Amino acid sequence: MFCCLRNCLGDAFTTQTVPVRPRENPIHLDTTHMGHEVVLVKNGQRVCGSGGVLATAPLVQSKSYFEVKLQQNGHWSIGLATRNTDLNKAKGGTDADSWCLGSDNIVWHSDQEVHRLQKAPDGDEKQDEVLHLPAEGDTIGIAFDHVELNFYVNGQKLDVPVLNVRGTVYPALFVDDGAVLDILLDNFTYPPPVGFEKIMLEQSLL
């Protein structure tokens, strides 16, 4: 447990030699909507421990995008959820209120397999065209337009669209077994799909 926390905290307690720049984006991971064994650090941008956490703002605009960096392997799930989902569970997609891609390379909803990521065998003539399975150090992009939820790995779209996402949904991150995830809500590693933007607060849409 100590090792996990040390990896999660990183340089959170080291002496700062330069002024810390204030967080410009008011959206972050929400300490009021997270599991009992979840730990948030880095101004609500990093999650570790065990369980789930939602972001502070829902996806209300027509086309929203955010990213999650896989800082450390373990069991993780990334996607969308309503505030009715069970955040004390270590895995997302196990109920009717969450839609998540997991570290098992399966997209889950209501504890049912929606899609399974598969890579062509070595030597397949289409090997260069197949998707890259998520691994430590990768960045997962999440795009939602209220019709489809789509996932990206290092800018490459995965052909696993999720339909029928219902309700007021929030970015949702679940971790267990040493996984460490960072959420990126702006200054993205990869360009968002055409027409998609960072998540905006509702009053910003007026």
C-alpha positions as CSV (number, residue, x, y, z in Angstrom):
1,M,0.0,0.0,0.0
2,F,2.8,2.4,0.9
3,C,4.5,1.7,-2.4
4,C,1.3,2.4,-4.3
5,L,0.8,5.7,-2.5
6,R,4.4,6.7,-3.1
7,N,4.0,6.1,-6.8
8,C,0.7,8.0,-6.8
9,L,2.0,11.0,-4.9
10,G,5.1,11.3,-6.9
11,D,6.7,14.7,-6.2
12,A,3.6,16.0,-4.4
13,F,5.5,16.6,-1.2
14,T,8.8,17.8,-2.6
15,T,10.0,21.3,-1.9
16,Q,8.8,23.8,-4.6
17,T,11.5,26.0,-5.9
18,V,9.3,27.9,-8.2
19,P,5.8,29.4,-7.7
20,V,3.0,26.9,-8.4
21,R,0.9,28.1,-11.3
22,P,-2.8,28.3,-10.2
23,R,-5.1,25.8,-11.9
24,E,-6.7,27.5,-14.8
25,N,-9.3,24.9,-15.6
26,P,-12.0,24.9,-12.9
27,I,-13.0,21.3,-13.7
28,H,-11.1,18.5,-11.9
29,L,-11.8,15.2,-10.2
30,D,-14.4,15.5,-7.5
31,T,-13.6,14.7,-3.9
32,T,-17.4,14.6,-3.1
33,H,-18.1,12.0,-5.7
34,M,-15.4,9.3,-5.3
35,G,-15.1,5.9,-3.6
36,H,-14.0,5.6,0.1
37,E,-10.6,4.1,-0.8
38,V,-9.8,6.5,-3.6
39,V,-6.9,8.9,-3.3
40,L,-6.7,12.2,-5.3
41,V,-3.5,14.2,-5.7
42,K,-2.0,16.9,-8.0
43,N,-4.9,19.3,-7.6
44,G,-7.5,16.7,-8.4
45,Q,-5.8,15.6,-11.6
46,R,-4.4,12.2,-10.5
47,V,-6.2,9.2,-9.0
48,C,-4.9,6.1,-7.3
49,G,-6.1,3.7,-4.5
50,S,-9.2,1.6,-5.2
51,G,-12.5,2.6,-6.5
52,G,-14.0,5.3,-8.9
53,V,-14.2,9.0,-9.1
54,L,-16.2,11.4,-11.3
55,A,-15.2,14.8,-12.6
56,T,-16.8,17.9,-11.2
57,A,-18.6,18.9,-14.5
58,P,-21.0,16.9,-16.7
59,L,-20.7,16.6,-20.5
60,V,-23.4,19.0,-21.6
61,Q,-22.1,20.5,-24.8
62,S,-22.7,18.9,-28.1
63,K,-19.2,17.4,-28.6
64,S,-16.9,16.9,-25.6
65,Y,-13.4,15.4,-25.3
66,F,-10.9,14.6,-22.6
67,E,-7.9,12.4,-22.1
68,V,-6.5,10.1,-19.5
69,K,-2.8,9.2,-19.1
70,L,-2.0,5.7,-18.0
71,Q,0.7,6.6,-15.5
72,Q,1.0,3.2,-13.9
73,N,-0.4,-0.2,-14.8
74,G,-2.9,-2.1,-12.6
75,H,-6.6,-2.6,-13.0
76,W,-8.4,0.5,-14.4
77,S,-11.6,1.6,-16.2
78,I,-12.1,4.8,-18.1
79,G,-15.2,6.3,-19.6
80,L,-18.5,8.0,-18.5
81,A,-20.9,7.5,-15.7
82,T,-23.8,9.2,-14.0
83,R,-23.8,10.1,-10.3
84,N,-25.8,7.0,-9.6
85,T,-23.0,4.6,-10.3
86,D,-21.3,2.7,-7.5
87,L,-17.9,4.5,-7.0
88,N,-16.9,2.0,-4.3
89,K,-16.4,-0.7,-6.9
90,A,-13.0,-1.0,-8.4
91,K,-14.3,-1.5,-11.9
92,G,-16.4,0.7,-14.1
93,G,-19.2,-0.5,-16.4
94,T,-20.6,-3.0,-13.9
95,D,-23.9,-1.2,-13.6
96,A,-26.5,0.6,-15.7
97,D,-25.0,4.0,-14.9
98,S,-21.4,3.6,-16.3
99,W,-19.9,2.9,-19.7
100,C,-16.1,2.2,-19.5
101,L,-13.1,0.7,-21.3
102,G,-11.1,-1.4,-18.9
103,S,-7.6,-2.6,-18.6
104,D,-8.9,-6.1,-19.7
105,N,-9.4,-4.5,-23.2
106,I,-13.1,-4.8,-22.9
107,V,-15.8,-2.0,-23.0
108,W,-18.3,-2.7,-20.3
109,H,-21.8,-1.5,-19.5
110,S,-24.3,-3.1,-17.0
111,D,-21.6,-5.7,-16.3
112,Q,-22.0,-6.9,-20.0
113,E,-19.3,-6.9,-22.6
114,V,-20.1,-4.3,-25.3
115,H,-16.9,-4.6,-27.3
116,R,-13.6,-6.4,-27.0
117,L,-10.3,-4.9,-28.3
118,Q,-8.4,-7.4,-30.4
119,K,-5.1,-7.2,-32.1
120,A,-4.3,-9.2,-35.2
121,P,-1.8,-12.0,-34.7
122,D,1.9,-11.4,-35.6
123,G,2.5,-11.9,-39.3
124,D,-1.0,-10.8,-40.3
125,E,-0.8,-8.8,-43.4
126,K,-2.9,-6.1,-41.7
127,Q,-0.7,-6.0,-38.7
128,D,0.3,-2.4,-39.3
129,E,-3.3,-1.3,-39.4
130,V,-4.7,-2.9,-36.3
131,L,-5.3,-1.0,-33.1
132,H,-2.7,-0.5,-30.4
133,L,-3.9,-2.0,-27.2
134,P,-3.6,0.4,-24.2
135,A,-0.5,0.0,-22.1
136,E,1.4,1.9,-19.4
137,G,2.4,5.4,-20.6
138,D,-0.3,5.6,-23.2
139,T,-3.0,8.3,-23.5
140,I,-6.6,7.3,-23.9
141,G,-8.9,9.9,-25.5
142,I,-12.7,9.9,-24.8
143,A,-15.0,11.7,-27.2
144,F,-18.8,12.0,-26.7
145,D,-21.4,13.7,-28.9
146,H,-24.6,12.4,-27.1
147,V,-25.0,9.8,-29.9
148,E,-21.7,7.8,-29.6
149,L,-19.0,7.4,-27.0
150,N,-15.7,6.7,-28.7
151,F,-12.3,5.9,-27.4
152,Y,-8.8,6.7,-28.8
153,V,-5.4,5.3,-27.9
154,N,-2.5,7.8,-28.6
155,G,-4.7,9.6,-31.1
156,Q,-5.8,6.4,-32.9
157,K,-9.6,5.9,-32.9
158,L,-10.7,2.5,-31.7
159,D,-13.6,1.1,-33.7
160,V,-15.7,0.4,-30.6
161,P,-18.5,3.0,-30.6
162,V,-20.8,2.9,-27.6
163,L,-24.5,3.8,-28.2
164,N,-27.4,4.5,-25.8
165,V,-25.4,6.4,-23.2
166,R,-28.2,8.0,-21.2
167,G,-28.6,10.5,-18.4
168,T,-26.3,13.3,-17.2
169,V,-22.8,11.8,-17.5
170,Y,-19.4,12.8,-16.1
171,P,-15.9,11.6,-16.9
172,A,-15.3,8.5,-14.8
173,L,-12.0,6.9,-13.7
174,F,-11.8,3.6,-11.7
175,V,-8.5,2.2,-10.3
176,D,-7.3,-0.8,-8.4
177,D,-4.2,-3.0,-7.9
178,G,-1.7,-0.1,-8.2
179,A,-3.1,1.7,-11.2
180,V,-2.4,5.4,-11.4
181,L,-4.3,7.6,-13.8
182,D,-4.0,11.3,-14.7
183,I,-7.0,13.2,-16.3
184,L,-6.2,15.8,-18.9
185,L,-9.1,18.3,-19.3
186,D,-7.2,20.8,-21.5
187,N,-3.7,21.1,-23.1
188,F,-4.3,17.7,-24.7
189,T,-1.5,15.3,-25.7
190,Y,-3.3,14.6,-29.0
191,P,-5.6,16.9,-31.1
192,P,-9.3,16.2,-30.4
193,P,-11.4,14.9,-33.2
194,V,-12.8,17.5,-35.6
195,G,-15.5,19.5,-33.9
196,F,-14.8,18.3,-30.4
197,E,-13.6,20.5,-27.6
198,K,-12.6,20.3,-24.0
199,I,-15.4,20.0,-21.4
200,M,-16.9,23.4,-20.6
201,L,-18.9,24.5,-17.6
202,E,-22.6,25.0,-18.3
203,Q,-22.4,28.8,-17.9
204,S,-19.6,28.9,-20.4
205,L,-22.0,27.6,-23.1
206,L,-24.3,30.6,-22.8
